[in-house]
C-alpha cells in the first residue's frame, strides 16, 4: 500500500529480513527503498520525542483537556529552544553564555 502511494521506507531493512528475501530468490520481492537523509531526520525527531517524555505529565498524560496538554508540549519546546539559544555563542561578542 505504501509503495502504491509512493512512500519510501525510512528505516533500513534488518539483515535477517534481507537474508530471508534473498533466500526466497525471485519470489522474495524487491528490497524496500531506503533514504539515508530521511533516516537522519527521523533520528532527530525520535530524540526530541524521548526528551519530551522526560516530563512526567507529558509521559503519563495526566491532563484531561487537549489544550492543556498541548500547552505543556509548547512550554517544553520553548524551554528547550531557549536552552539551545543560550548555549550558542553570542554574535555581538566572542563569549558563550551558559
Buried (B, 14 or more C-beta within 10 A) or exposed (E): EEEEEEEEBBEEEEEEEBEEBEEEEEEBEEEBEEEEEEEEEEEEEEEEEEEBEEBEEBEEEEBEEEEEBEEBEEEBEEEEEEEEEEEEEEEEEEEEEE
